[in-house]
């Protein structure tokens, strides 16, 4: 099992000062995570999604963090591959350079980006991008291993050229695909790639995704392999706020998740911008007086019912609470088949102190618990 962190650079404050703060805080967490034994520091890539994600240049952030850390993995979760956004030659050059400088710590995820807001920035219709992304993801690994590349595809034209440098890892870093629906899970498994999946639907949803992925892997045609390093691996998102005070952790986590959900809905589906200043203490109570969150993340229907007394200390869809709550939830993800836990605590309204305490609790207590379990067999 691997235990990692993933970052959006999500911020309530879209000013210059706010940007400085969220990036300084992210670097502080990355350095701490390296010291605490987390496996990989992952960054997303988004463009023009104000507040939801200011992580628009992950290659710069990851290079900076690689230089400040010693052992933690450096993960692109993911590089967006529309050619006008990230030309495949430049992607290959940047990934190889980062892998060399980090001495083989890179994990290379790919995808298309999630919104028309982003695709339109570069002149694309989001619904037409799949064949372009496919062409790029098959092409880039060839640049890692071939002395020269020449390509005349439907969307990408490259005259015969040498591409330098080559990665530290031989033949190249492990590759992953962003998976937000069943079809992308089938593609990841069928193409021999790792899968980066959402986790807001809880362990039961993860189990369904695991089954789809492994069935596709077991029945894959090796001719469809992307790259030259098969990577059977599922990394699942895990929202987490872990404090000594259970109720405070849940309150902070739920509020942060509401901001995450509503800001995502704004850019993905045209909802209203979230405004935490207008939220009341009963912000999660529906018309019947029941505490509940209902939302949609890509293919996931998410309904989180906090009125169920059996879930008071450990909600099944979150690692919000004490160390014991977090261990219990992570165990359910492991039982569901996840190979890597992608903890996310940088959610909008969550203060830095709570994120740092969460990292310390996970790094000093949760990760050692599972490492010890593994050592015992």
C-alpha positions in Angstrom: 0.0 0.0 0.0 1.0 3.5 -0.7 -0.1 6.6 1.2 0.1 9.9 -0.8 -1.2 13.5 -1.0 -2.9 15.3 -3.9 -3.2 19.1 -4.3 -5.4 21.4 -6.4 -4.1 24.7 -5.0 -7.7 25.5 -4.1 -8.1 28.9 -2.5 -10.9 31.2 -1.2 -8.7 34.2 -2.1 -8.0 34.6 -5.8 -5.9 37.7 -5.3 -2.1 37.9 -5.7 -1.8 37.6 -1.9 -4.1 34.5 -1.9 -2.0 32.9 -4.6 1.2 33.5 -2.6 -0.4 32.0 0.5 -1.7 28.8 -1.0 1.5 28.0 -2.9 3.6 28.7 0.2 1.3 26.5 2.3 1.4 23.7 -0.3 5.2 23.7 -0.3 5.3 23.6 3.5 3.1 20.6 3.4 5.1 18.9 0.8 8.3 19.2 2.8 6.6 17.9 5.9 5.1 15.0 4.0 8.6 14.0 2.8 9.8 13.9 6.4 6.7 12.0 7.6 7.0 9.1 5.1 4.2 9.8 2.6 4.9 8.0 -0.7 4.0 10.6 -3.4 3.2 14.3 -3.7 0.6 14.6 -6.6 -0.5 17.8 -8.3 -3.4 18.2 -10.7 -3.4 20.5 -13.7 -6.3 22.9 -14.3 -6.5 26.2 -16.2 -8.9 29.2 -15.7 -10.9 27.6 -12.8 -10.8 30.5 -10.4 -10.8 29.4 -6.7 -11.4 25.7 -7.5 -7.8 25.1 -8.7 -4.9 27.5 -9.3 -2.6 24.6 -10.0 -2.1 25.6 -13.6 1.7 24.8 -13.9 2.2 21.6 -11.9 5.5 20.9 -13.7 6.9 24.0 -12.0 5.5 23.2 -8.6 6.7 19.6 -8.8 10.2 20.6 -9.9 10.4 23.1 -7.0 9.2 20.5 -4.5 11.6 17.9 -5.9 14.5 20.2 -5.1 13.3 20.7 -1.6 12.7 17.1 -0.7 14.7 13.9 -0.6 12.6 10.8 -1.1 8.9 11.5 -1.7 7.5 10.6 -5.2 6.7 13.4 -7.6 3.3 12.9 -9.3 1.6 14.5 -12.2 -2.1 13.8 -11.5 -2.4 14.6 -14.4 -0.7 16.3 -17.4 -3.5 17.5 -19.7 -2.6 16.4 -23.3 -4.5 18.6 -25.7 -1.6 19.4 -28.1 -2.1 23.2 -28.0 -2.1 23.0 -24.2 0.9 20.7 -23.8 2.5 19.6 -27.0 3.7 15.9 -26.7 7.4 16.8 -27.4 7.4 19.3 -24.6 5.7 16.9 -22.2 8.3 14.2 -23.0 11.1 16.7 -22.4 9.7 18.0 -19.2 8.9 14.6 -17.7 12.3 13.3 -18.5 14.1 16.3 -17.1 12.0 16.2 -13.9 12.8 12.5 -13.6 16.5 13.1 -14.0 16.6 16.0 -11.4 14.5 14.0 -8.9 16.6 10.8 -9.5 13.7 8.7 -10.6 10.9 9.9 -8.4 8.4 10.8 -11.2 4.9 9.3 -11.6 3.3 10.3 -15.0 -0.4 10.6 -15.2 -2.3 11.8 -18.3 -5.8 13.0 -19.2 -7.7 15.6 -21.1 -9.0 18.1 -18.5 -12.5 18.2 -17.2 -14.3 21.3 -18.4 -15.2 23.3 -21.5 -13.9 26.3 -19.6 -10.4 24.8 -19.8 -10.6 23.2 -23.3 -12.0 26.5 -24.7 -9.1 28.4 -23.4 -7.0 26.6 -26.0 -9.6 26.7 -28.8 -11.0 23.2 -28.3 -14.4 21.6 -27.9 -14.1 19.3 -24.9 -16.3 16.6 -26.5 -13.9 16.2 -29.4 -10.7 15.7 -27.4 -10.6 12.0 -26.8 -8.8 11.0 -30.1 -6.3 13.7 -29.7 -5.5 12.6 -26.1 -5.2 9.0 -27.3 -2.8 9.9 -30.0 -0.6 11.9 -27.7 -0.5 9.3 -24.9 0.7 6.6 -27.2 3.3 8.9 -28.8 5.0 10.3 -25.7 6.5 7.1 -24.3 8.1 6.4 -27.7 10.0 9.6 -27.2 11.4 8.2 -24.0 12.9 5.1 -25.6 13.6 5.9 -29.3 16.7 7.8 -30.4 14.5 9.7 -32.9 10.8 10.2 -33.4 8.8 10.8 -36.6 5.0 11.0 -36.5 2.4 11.9 -39.0 -0.9 11.4 -37.2 -4.4 12.8 -37.5 -3.7 15.6 -35.0 0.0 15.7 -34.4 2.8 16.1 -37.0 6.4 15.8 -36.0 9.3 15.6 -38.5 12.1 13.2 -37.7 13.8 14.6 -34.6 15.9 13.5 -31.6 14.2 14.2 -28.3 16.3 14.9 -25.3 16.8 14.1 -22.5 15.8 10.5 -21.7 14.3 9.7 -18.2 16.2 8.5 -15.2 13.8 5.5 -14.9 14.2 2.8 -17.5 12.3 2.7 -19.8 10.3 5.6 -18.3 8.2 6.6 -15.2 5.1 4.6 -14.4 2.1 5.9 -16.3 -1.5 6.5 -15.1 -4.8 7.6 -16.6 -7.3 10.0 -14.9 -10.5 7.9 -14.6 -13.8 9.7 -14.0 -16.1 7.2 -15.6 -16.4 3.6 -16.5 -15.1 4.0 -20.0 -11.8 5.6 -18.8 -11.4 2.8 -16.2 -11.7 0.3 -19.0 -9.2 2.2 -21.0 -6.7 2.3 -18.1 -6.9 -1.4 -17.5 -7.0 -2.3 -21.2 -4.0 -0.2 -21.9 -1.9 -1.4 -19.0 -1.9 1.9 -17.1 -2.5 2.8 -13.5 -5.9 4.4 -12.6 -6.3 7.6 -10.7 -9.9 7.6 -9.5 -12.3 9.7 -7.5 -13.3 8.6 -4.0 -16.2 10.9 -2.8 -18.7 8.1 -3.4 -17.0 6.0 -0.6 -15.6 2.4 -0.5 -18.5 0.8 -2.2 -18.0 3.0 -5.3 -14.2 2.3 -5.2 -14.9 -1.5 -5.1 -17.1 -1.1 -8.3 -14.3 0.8 -10.0 -11.7 -1.7 -8.9 -13.8 -4.5 -10.5 -14.1 -2.7 -13.8 -10.4 -1.9 -13.9 -9.2 -5.4 -13.1 -11.6 -7.1 -15.5 -10.3 -4.8 -18.3 -6.7 -5.6 -17.3 -7.2 -9.3 -17.2 -8.8 -9.3 -20.7 -6.4 -6.7 -22.2 -4.6 -7.1 -25.5 -1.0 -6.3 -25.0 -0.9 -4.6 -28.4 -3.0 -1.8 -26.7 -0.3 -1.1 -24.1 0.5 2.6 -23.6 4.2 2.9 -23.0 6.6 0.1 -22.2 6.0 -0.3 -18.4 2.7 -2.0 -17.5 1.4 -0.5 -14.2 -1.4 -2.4 -12.5 -2.4 0.1 -9.8 -5.4 1.9 -8.5 -5.0 5.1 -6.5 -8.2 6.4 -4.8 -9.0 9.9 -3.6 -9.6 10.1 0.2 -10.8 13.4 1.7 -9.3 13.6 5.2 -9.2 15.9 8.2 -7.7 14.1 11.2 -7.5 15.8 14.5 -7.7 14.9 18.2 -11.2 16.4 18.4 -13.5 14.2 16.3 -16.4 16.7 16.0 -14.1 19.6 15.1 -12.4 17.4 12.4 -15.8 16.5 10.9 -17.1 20.1 11.0 -13.9 21.4 9.2 -13.9 18.5 6.8 -17.6 18.8 5.8 -17.3 22.5 5.4 -14.2 22.1 3.2 -15.9 19.4 1.1 -19.0 21.6 0.6 -16.7 24.3 -0.8 -14.9 21.7 -3.0 -18.2 20.3 -4.3 -19.9 23.7 -5.0 -16.8 25.3 -6.6 -16.4 22.2 -8.8 -20.2 22.3 -9.7 -19.8 25.9 -10.7 -17.2 25.2 -13.3 -18.4 21.8 -14.4 -22.1 22.3 -14.5 -22.8 26.0 -14.2 -24.0 26.2 -10.6 -23.6 29.1 -8.3 -20.2 30.2 -6.9 -19.8 29.0 -3.3 -19.9 31.7 -0.7 -18.9 30.4 2.7 -19.7 33.7 4.4 -23.4 33.1 3.7 -23.3 29.5 5.1 -25.0 28.9 8.4 -24.5 26.3 11.1 -27.4 24.3 9.7 -26.0 24.6 6.1 -26.1 20.8 5.7 -29.7 20.3 6.8 -32.3 19.6 4.1 -36.0 20.5 4.1 -36.9 17.6 6.3 -34.3 18.6 9.0 -31.9 15.8 8.0 -28.2 16.5 7.7 -27.1 15.5 4.2 -24.8 16.4 1.3 -26.0 15.5 -2.2 -23.9 16.2 -5.2 -22.3 14.6 -8.3 -18.7 14.1 -9.2 -18.3 13.1 -12.8 -19.8 9.5 -12.8 -20.3 9.4 -9.0 -23.6 10.0 -7.3 -22.7 11.2 -3.8 -25.2 11.1 -1.0 -23.7 11.5 2.5 -26.3 11.0 5.3 -25.0 12.3 8.6 -28.2 11.5 10.4 -27.4 7.8 10.6 -26.2 7.3 14.2 -24.0 4.4 13.2 -21.9 6.8 11.1 -21.5 9.4 13.9 -17.8 8.7 14.5 -16.8 7.4 11.1 -18.7 8.5 8.1 -18.3 5.9 5.3 -17.5 8.5 2.6 -14.9 10.5 4.5 -11.8 10.2 6.7 -13.0 13.0 9.0 -12.3 12.5 12.7 -9.7 11.0 14.9 -6.8 8.8 14.0 -8.9 5.7 14.8 -11.7 7.0 12.4 -9.1 7.5 9.7 -7.6 4.1 10.1 -11.1 2.5 9.9 -12.0 4.4 6.7 -8.6 3.7 5.0 -9.0 0.0 5.9 -12.3 0.0 4.0 -10.6 1.5 1.0 -7.9 -1.1 1.2 -10.6 -3.8 1.5 -12.3 -2.3 -1.6 -9.1 -2.9 -3.6 -7.2 0.4 -3.6 -3.5 0.2 -4.0 -2.8 3.8 -3.1 -4.6 6.3 -0.9 -4.6 9.9 -2.2 -5.4 12.0 0.8 -6.8 15.4 0.1 -7.1 17.9 2.9 -6.6 21.2 0.9 -10.3 21.9 0.4 -11.2 25.5 0.2 -12.1 26.6 3.7 -9.8 24.2 5.5 -7.2 26.3 7.5 -3.5 25.5 7.2 -3.2 24.5 10.8 -5.8 21.7 10.4 -4.0 20.5 7.2 -0.7 20.4 9.0 -2.1 18.5 12.0 -3.9 16.1 9.6 -0.6 15.4 7.8 1.2 14.8 11.2 -1.5 12.5 12.5 -1.5 10.5 9.2 2.2 10.4 8.9 3.0 9.6 12.6 0.1 7.3 13.4 -2.0 6.1 10.4 0.8 5.2 8.0 2.9 3.4 10.7 -0.2 1.4 11.7 -0.6 0.0 8.2 3.1 -0.4 7.6 3.2 -2.5 10.8 0.2 -4.5 9.6 2.0 -5.2 6.3 5.2 -6.2 8.1 3.2 -8.8 10.2 1.9 -10.3 7.0 
